[in-house]
Amino acid sequence: MGAGSSAAKSAVKEIEAASAEKLGAFFADLSEDERQKVLRSLAIRPKFTVESLLLDVYARAASSSLELVKHAEARCVSEELFNIIDKDRSRKISRSEFTAAQQIIAQVSEDLLPAAISKLDENEDGEVDRAEWDQWMGAAFRSLKPETFLDVCVRSLRRLRDATGDSSRLHPWIDLDFSSLGQKRHVISGAEKRGITLPQLQKLMRFLTSHADGEGNLQGWWDRFTLEPLCIAKMNLYTA
């Protein structure tokens, strides 16, 4: 029995035991390949093929986030926007943070974010969490189409950084060009399989050295977690 088949059967068992409220989040966490395997497995179970609720939940989960999830660059830019708006790093966007950012983003495009936070705040707690953000941005991605969505997001990032950020810190999506490291993207399932080859490591070291001063300091580069300046001698593959 293949690993994919086993995973699908395991997922079916979880669905059978899950409440309706949990099904949407469950499907959203699956890759598209696994979603299709689950649906194929469910297709042989009459109890579920006639269950309109299950199909409705799958459709909502797929339509709200699938396209954005599949587009790596758009997903990353969307995440960067969330992070730069979330100035207190609480992993939620407050009403004041949203209002300040929306007014700046509206100067780039009025189609990305609404004026009212309530449009995103589905649970009405006065804040926007990542799930709510991803759902809204998924809809914006479909509405604007990939090229326009990316252009608006990148220009919004620049406008927000210039208006509210620290100009002494370079932003990876605005100020740095990583294209020399390669532009092809490959999904590798399983963290234990995401190694780096010696030629790849050597290319990375040459890239870092080209941006460093004589002492290995990377001017304007900073650790995204600690906010400390970066130096080649103190970097690891997480910070790189």
C-alpha positions as CSV (number, residue, x, y, z in Angstrom):
1,M,0.0,0.0,0.0
2,G,1.4,3.4,-1.0
3,A,2.1,6.2,1.4
4,G,-0.4,8.4,-0.4
5,S,-3.1,5.8,-0.1
6,S,-2.4,5.3,3.6
7,A,-2.5,9.0,4.2
8,A,-5.8,9.3,2.4
9,K,-7.4,6.5,4.4
10,S,-6.2,8.0,7.6
11,A,-7.6,11.4,6.6
12,V,-11.0,9.7,5.8
13,K,-11.1,8.3,9.4
14,E,-10.4,11.7,10.8
15,I,-13.2,13.2,8.7
16,E,-15.6,10.6,9.9
17,A,-14.8,11.5,13.5
18,A,-14.7,15.3,13.0
19,S,-17.4,17.7,13.7
20,A,-18.7,19.9,10.9
21,E,-16.9,23.0,12.4
22,K,-13.6,21.3,12.1
23,L,-13.9,20.1,8.5
24,G,-13.1,23.4,6.9
25,A,-9.8,23.8,8.8
26,F,-9.0,20.2,8.2
27,F,-9.3,20.5,4.4
28,A,-7.4,23.8,4.4
29,D,-4.4,22.1,5.9
30,L,-4.2,19.4,3.2
31,S,-2.3,19.7,0.0
32,E,-4.4,19.7,-3.2
33,D,-3.0,16.2,-4.0
34,E,-4.1,14.9,-0.6
35,R,-7.5,16.6,-0.9
36,Q,-8.1,14.8,-4.1
37,K,-7.0,11.4,-2.7
38,V,-9.4,12.0,0.3
39,L,-12.3,12.8,-2.0
40,R,-11.6,9.8,-4.2
41,S,-11.6,7.6,-1.1
42,L,-14.9,9.2,0.1
43,A,-16.4,8.6,-3.3
44,I,-16.7,4.9,-2.6
45,R,-18.6,5.6,0.6
46,P,-22.3,6.4,-0.2
47,K,-22.8,8.0,3.3
48,F,-20.4,10.8,2.4
49,T,-21.1,11.1,-1.4
50,V,-24.6,12.3,-0.6
51,E,-23.5,14.5,2.3
52,S,-23.9,18.0,0.9
53,L,-22.4,19.5,4.0
54,L,-19.0,17.9,3.4
55,L,-18.9,19.0,-0.2
56,D,-19.9,22.5,0.8
57,V,-17.1,22.7,3.4
58,Y,-14.6,21.4,0.9
59,A,-15.6,23.9,-1.7
60,R,-15.4,26.8,0.8
61,A,-11.9,25.7,2.0
62,A,-10.7,25.2,-1.6
63,S,-12.0,28.4,-2.9
64,S,-10.9,30.5,0.0
65,S,-7.2,29.6,0.0
66,L,-6.3,27.0,-2.6
67,E,-5.1,29.3,-5.4
68,L,-3.1,31.5,-3.1
69,V,-1.6,28.5,-1.3
70,K,-0.4,27.1,-4.7
71,H,1.3,30.3,-5.8
72,A,4.4,30.4,-3.7
73,E,5.4,34.0,-4.5
74,A,1.9,35.4,-3.9
75,R,1.6,33.5,-0.6
76,C,5.0,34.9,0.6
77,V,4.1,38.5,-0.3
78,S,0.8,38.2,1.4
79,E,2.5,36.9,4.6
80,E,5.0,39.8,4.4
81,L,2.2,42.3,4.2
82,F,0.6,40.7,7.3
83,N,3.9,40.8,9.2
84,I,4.6,44.5,8.4
85,I,1.1,45.5,9.3
86,D,1.3,43.5,12.6
87,K,3.7,46.0,14.1
88,D,3.5,44.7,17.7
89,R,4.3,41.1,16.4
90,S,1.3,39.7,18.2
91,R,0.3,37.5,15.2
92,K,-2.9,39.5,15.0
93,I,-3.7,42.8,13.3
94,S,-5.4,45.2,15.6
95,R,-8.0,47.7,14.6
96,S,-5.5,50.6,14.8
97,E,-2.9,48.7,12.9
98,F,-5.4,47.8,10.2
99,T,-6.7,51.3,9.8
100,A,-3.2,52.8,9.6
101,A,-2.1,50.3,7.0
102,Q,-5.3,50.4,4.9
103,Q,-5.1,54.1,4.5
104,I,-1.5,53.7,3.1
105,I,-2.4,50.7,0.9
106,A,-5.4,52.5,-0.5
107,Q,-3.0,55.0,-2.1
108,V,-1.6,52.1,-4.1
109,S,-4.9,50.3,-4.8
110,E,-8.3,50.4,-3.2
111,D,-9.0,46.8,-4.4
112,L,-6.7,45.0,-1.9
113,L,-8.1,45.8,1.5
114,P,-11.5,47.2,2.5
115,A,-11.8,50.3,4.6
116,A,-13.5,48.4,7.4
117,I,-11.7,45.7,9.4
118,S,-15.1,44.0,9.9
119,K,-14.9,42.7,6.4
120,L,-12.0,40.5,7.4
121,D,-12.9,40.0,11.1
122,E,-15.2,37.0,10.8
123,N,-15.2,36.0,14.5
124,E,-15.8,39.6,15.4
125,D,-13.1,39.8,18.0
126,G,-11.9,43.2,16.8
127,E,-8.7,41.7,15.3
128,V,-7.5,39.9,12.1
129,D,-5.7,36.6,12.6
130,R,-3.7,34.8,9.9
131,A,-6.7,32.5,9.0
132,E,-8.9,35.5,8.4
133,W,-6.2,37.4,6.5
134,D,-5.4,34.4,4.3
135,Q,-9.1,33.9,3.4
136,W,-9.4,37.6,2.4
137,M,-6.2,37.6,0.5
138,G,-7.1,34.4,-1.3
139,A,-10.3,36.1,-2.6
140,A,-8.2,39.2,-3.6
141,F,-5.8,37.0,-5.4
142,R,-8.6,35.4,-7.5
143,S,-10.2,38.8,-8.1
144,L,-7.1,40.7,-9.1
145,K,-5.3,37.8,-10.9
146,P,-1.7,36.8,-10.0
147,E,0.2,39.5,-11.9
148,T,-1.8,42.4,-10.6
149,F,-2.0,40.9,-7.1
150,L,1.8,40.6,-6.8
151,D,2.3,44.1,-8.2
152,V,-0.1,45.7,-5.8
153,C,1.2,43.7,-2.8
154,V,4.9,44.6,-3.5
155,R,4.1,48.3,-4.1
156,S,2.1,48.2,-0.9
157,L,4.9,46.6,1.0
158,R,7.3,49.4,-0.2
159,R,4.8,52.1,0.7
160,L,4.2,50.7,4.2
161,R,7.9,50.2,4.8
162,D,8.7,53.8,3.7
163,A,5.9,55.2,5.8
164,T,6.2,53.2,9.0
165,G,9.2,50.9,8.8
166,D,12.9,51.3,9.6
167,S,14.6,52.4,6.5
168,S,18.0,51.2,7.8
169,R,16.8,47.6,7.5
170,L,16.6,46.1,4.0
171,H,13.5,44.2,3.2
172,P,14.0,40.9,1.3
173,W,11.0,41.5,-1.0
174,I,11.8,45.1,-1.8
175,D,15.5,45.8,-1.6
176,L,17.3,42.5,-2.3
177,D,17.6,40.4,-5.5
178,F,17.9,36.7,-4.8
179,S,17.4,35.6,-8.4
180,S,21.0,34.6,-8.8
181,L,20.4,31.8,-6.3
182,G,17.8,30.2,-8.6
183,Q,14.2,30.9,-9.5
184,K,12.8,27.4,-9.9
185,R,10.7,26.2,-7.0
186,H,10.1,22.6,-6.0
187,V,7.9,21.4,-3.2
188,I,9.7,19.0,-1.0
189,S,7.4,17.2,1.5
190,G,9.0,16.4,4.8
191,A,11.5,18.7,6.6
192,E,14.0,15.8,6.9
193,K,14.3,15.7,3.1
194,R,15.0,19.4,2.6
195,G,18.8,19.2,2.7
196,I,21.2,21.5,0.8
197,T,23.9,20.2,-1.5
198,L,27.5,21.4,-1.3
199,P,27.3,23.4,-4.6
200,Q,24.1,25.1,-3.3
201,L,25.9,26.0,-0.1
202,Q,28.9,27.4,-1.9
203,K,26.6,29.5,-4.1
204,L,24.9,30.8,-1.0
205,M,28.2,31.7,0.6
206,R,29.3,33.6,-2.5
207,F,26.1,35.5,-2.5
208,L,26.4,36.4,1.2
209,T,30.0,37.4,0.8
210,S,29.1,39.7,-2.1
211,H,26.8,41.7,0.2
212,A,29.1,41.8,3.2
213,D,31.8,44.3,4.2
214,G,35.4,43.3,5.0
215,E,34.4,42.1,8.5
216,G,31.5,40.0,7.3
217,N,28.8,42.4,8.4
218,L,25.7,42.5,6.1
219,Q,24.7,46.1,6.2
220,G,20.9,46.4,6.5
221,W,20.4,42.7,6.9
222,W,18.7,41.6,10.1
223,D,17.4,38.5,11.9
224,R,13.6,38.3,11.3
225,F,13.1,36.9,14.8
226,T,15.5,38.7,17.1
227,L,15.7,41.9,14.9
228,E,19.5,41.8,15.5
229,P,21.9,42.8,12.7
230,L,23.4,39.9,10.7
231,C,27.0,38.9,10.3
232,I,28.2,36.0,8.2
233,A,30.3,34.5,11.0
234,K,27.2,34.2,13.2
235,M,24.7,33.0,10.6
236,N,23.2,29.6,10.2
237,L,20.9,28.1,7.6
238,Y,17.8,29.4,9.4
239,T,19.0,33.0,9.4
240,A,20.4,32.6,5.8
